[in-house]
């Protein structure tokens, strides 16, 4: 029986509604993440065609996908988040069509299975839109349609359907190694739906699958070549050198537990452990509302479905288990972890089909009444919606954190000389690395860039020191890094060192102010890096001050005042700095980090306002006695600058700086 047009429309609209509820509620508050920034910078400044050579040494079949999408979608975070919603709806429709071809007599089951995939809670990377749409989700759509045409060909017996399935397989498997293992799921699904004994099913499935196996083997040869190709090392892909049976067994069990069971209830663990946080309460409320909505909206009758036999349910579970393991194979071969709620759960995209098949197999085996099964599906889909909303809030916060860091850098350093290396220990961000942040920094400080050497780069001492990129922390050390198709060439004599704690404001550190000693507890490497910080690299009055792309300048708060006071202090414009300090205090702004009071102490002390400098010092020491070293360093500089200033010596004595 075919769906009526009205029924198809209703079910398509339900897919769209669920997509918007799960992924779209916080959409305007999300932005660019991870490699999004790098790819956006390439598209904006080098042009979409640059993706072809940029990906040639790594994943050459990805380049055309990036070229096509960045040519039609504006380079703007909001545009890409909207496009991600469209792609997600398309995934739901593609999965629905695929499962309908696999289970032509189980149309209700096919639709419910597609909804599970639509909100699949193991994959949290939806909001890294520019990267993952191109790198994973578009190839995944090709694969879903390829599966569908394979099973359609069984019913139509048309060679054209088989040829189309093979072509789509090529489009799905070659752009990225993520989907290497997913091909085996096609064979497993054939085992599920074909009739006969296991041997008969196996023989029939192998005969149908053989052309796809040939393409799979060609892809295996291709992946082997590229895994052993030099440039791939920069992707930190390293195949396991010494197979360890116990390791692989524990990883297999870990994947089965996470993909088969834990991810479906993960949101409850995350929300209950963080109550009464508002985000957790909102998530639980959305789960409840979604559950009620789904009970009303999902198909209430399965009269068109052929009853499932236990044998087929067992085959579904069997196919699901091995589908999960096959989906885990590429990341396991590369010795990469399957960590949930991190960037590593992007590997769940290749496990998604196997995990969904496993779940529907378990439900088919355990629950025979359709009404109860709808309740079970409604529960799982509602939990998936809640999980994705919970994830969206994490990315919303990360976008806010990016805004804070980038704008504070813009306020503190309105201009930076080209060929500057920015060094940091680490930044309190979940989804951006140093090289990702190099893209918005270049966007801020070189908004009219045309192809040449990259003007700026950010490197984390925690991760890069001792490697090719950052061989040592010494002056006159050359820094060279190939940033896709352009190069950065600089020298550590031209470095700025920045620091941002989980709380507090971003700071540009200055060795002349004793910052190497003040921040020595961060790490030995970082305190060594502070000695390289050259504040003359900051252009204090540029013709065009830096602006953060896509993020409007926020209302002035504590960190805006702190950054501008630090800049005025650097310029020795202490009257301006003192006025800013007084204005900030009048507005009731106070720091989260007591060390930040040193900017006020310097401003007031250098401006001759000793009493205010003492008050700021006492406030800092009351908040955290460990700030004494930093406070005293500032007072020593005040005394050296104004040795005749009345009250300086007594102030230092009262604070304990001459002990």
Helices and strands as residue ranges (DSSP letters): H 5-19, I 20-24, G 27-29, H 36-41, I 42-46, H 50-56, H 63-72, H 77-102, H 107-118, H 129-132, I 133-137, H 138-156, H 159-173, G 177-179, H 183-193, H 198-227, G 230-235, H 245-257, I 258-262, H 263-272, H 278-297, H 310-333, G 343-350, H 352-366, H 370-412, E 420-424, H 434-445, E 456-460, H 461-464, E 478-483, E 486-491, G 492-494, E 495-499, E 507-508, G 511-513, H 515-518, H 524-530, G 535-537, H 558-570, H 574-586, G 594-596, H 597-606, H 610-623, G 625-627, H 628-641, H 648-655
